[in-house]
Amino acid sequence: MSIVNMKNMLQKAHNGGYAILHANVINYDMAKTIILVAEELQSPIIMAVSEKALRGFSGVSDFASMIKAIVKDSKIQVPVAIHLDHGEYKTVLKAITNGFSSVMYDGSKLSLKENLKNTRAIVTLAKKHNVTVECEVGAVLGKAEDKGEHGELATIEECKALVNAGIDALAAGVGNLHGNYPKNWKGLNFQRLEEIHKTLPNTPLVLHGGSGIPDAQIKKAISLGVCKFNVGTEFLIAFTNGLAKYFQNGKQKDKRGYDPRNYFPWGLEQVKNVAKEKIKFLGSIDKAKK
């Protein structure tokens, strides 16, 4: 299976009542680990990089080339989408023409008029390159100082306007947050999510800020049209915890214990475990075969 965009995999998930894992990664090792898990479990996978994480690469083409190389060299057969997460307008345009198969434009902090103007231009270019487009309304907050009891809520009017602009997937704010959730978080707003799903029943919905949402809420969200589930923070925490165990056990004192090739596998093993857990929970095992 070659690199694909998200359209078919999301439509199948939407119709089948399951979700696809969107994995935000920051380097080659993490990306390869997660892609190999998807291949083992025969699950479609969305490999993503955020605008911020792109700072660790020389540009959008660098990230796209890395994912393509992993897929080719590891003889991966499952569908893999190369996705830009929370891209700014200019970065999204570059990603569309430099190897990405999917982009997420985040104009949620702009006025609806400006958001729509940029979205229409992105959709026009994306169609020429067979690239899928995801957009967001109702900003999914991320900075610690922004977090309160609940995140922002998208309005039905905003959601309809973006879908009418030609996007393929909608990330609507329904109280979700990026990063770790505060203890006083009120949970997802299922009333708003249900309203969005009923109004736009054929539109694949995306849930950002997937790290830390209780399992029962995730399952309910999937039943209400969410078929793409974004995870990033949880992978970073898992990797860090794996490294912590290595050093807590004094392994750095072993022969060549200082070599990253000896301690990176400890972190990557934890990343692997999280990827397996998420794919199984989201219900996408063996869906690449269909």
Summary of the structure (lengths in Angstrom):
residues: 290
radius of gyration: 18.5
end to end distance: 12.5
largest distance: 62.1
contacts: 1021
relative contact order: 0.16
helix: 49%
strand: 16%
